[in-house]
Structures are given as structure tokens and as C-alpha cells.
Amino acid sequence: ANLSTRGQAGTGQSVLTAGCVIGPGGNKKVIVRAVGPTLGSTFSLPGVLADPVLTVFGPNSSTAVAATNDNWNPADAATFTSVGAFALAPGGRDAAVVATLAPGSYTAQVTGANNTTGLVLVEVYEVGAPAAKLVNISTRAQVGTGASVMIPGIVVSSGSGTRRLVIRAA
């Protein structure tokens, strides 16, 4: 239901790059967010990315832009709430897109406006009934230490039984 990674967004070869795969079964409505300022103001984390810029590439392409955002749209707040995402500060500089994407692989690159760097959380949420499923997340970022350590997160939607996951670091 939700895939995320908190890590350091840099410049050049050090931009935070998160990948996800939408499995077969039809188009999937998703939320992709790059949260920096709210990490600082709501969760008191130091060194956050003050103005994240989010660019989603795909499907199955590293050059075709599927969506982009700098400074999220307050009209999307209700959609964030519908999936259980924490609120973003009104008028804040966090980035987010709500988009319907075809099955395939996507990458979300998080950079800072004016080549700034800092700690950021990149998230992908499923929205609505599951036509297709999010089946994979991967992240390329600086691993960091202390408050800058990279942290992946997974939320498994409700259902009966257990889920088998493969988690690996390479």
C-alpha cells in the first residue's frame, strides 16, 4: 500500500533516486511525494531538504517524464488523507504528484531547488481499488550515518495471512 525511503538528496550522481514497479492489471492511481520541510517542522529532523523537486520518469524509461512537481498542490490534501499519509504544511515546499500510471517501471528523482541538498522522504502510495499492485521499490542514495542514515519503509495493506518479502541491500 505504501513504499518509502528516507535518505540524503544530493546533486549530480548523488540525487536520491527511488524506483517502483506497477504490476500487470491495468493503470494504477498513485501518490508520489518528496517530503523535506515537513520532516523538519513536524518531526524535528535536522538538515532537511528545504525545497525538494520531484520528477517521475517512466514507464520503462529513464528519459520520459511521467510527472513533475515543485511545491505540492493543496487540492491534493484530501487524497493524501484517504491513503493515511501524514499532512503536509499548507503552502509548504514539499513536492507531490497524484497521477494515474500504466503498468511498468518508474523512477522518481528528488533534487533540491537551486542545487541544494538535504534529508528527504520519498513515498509512493497506492490510491483506490487495486487494479494493479506496487510490486517493488528500490532506492539509490547516500547511506549516511546518524540522523542522515537511509531508512526504507513498507506498509502492507490489510488482509488475511502473512506476506513474504524479499529485502536486500546491494
Buried (B, 14 or more C-beta within 10 A) or exposed (E): BBBBBBBBBBEEEBBBBBBBBBBEEEEBBBBBBBBBBBBBBBEEBEBBBBBBBBBBBBBEEEEEEBBBBBBBEEEBBEBBEEBEBEEBBEEBBBBBBBBEBBBBBBBBBBBBBEEBBBBBBBBBBBBEEBBBBBEEBBBBBBEBEEEBEBEBEEEEEEEEEEEEEEEEEE
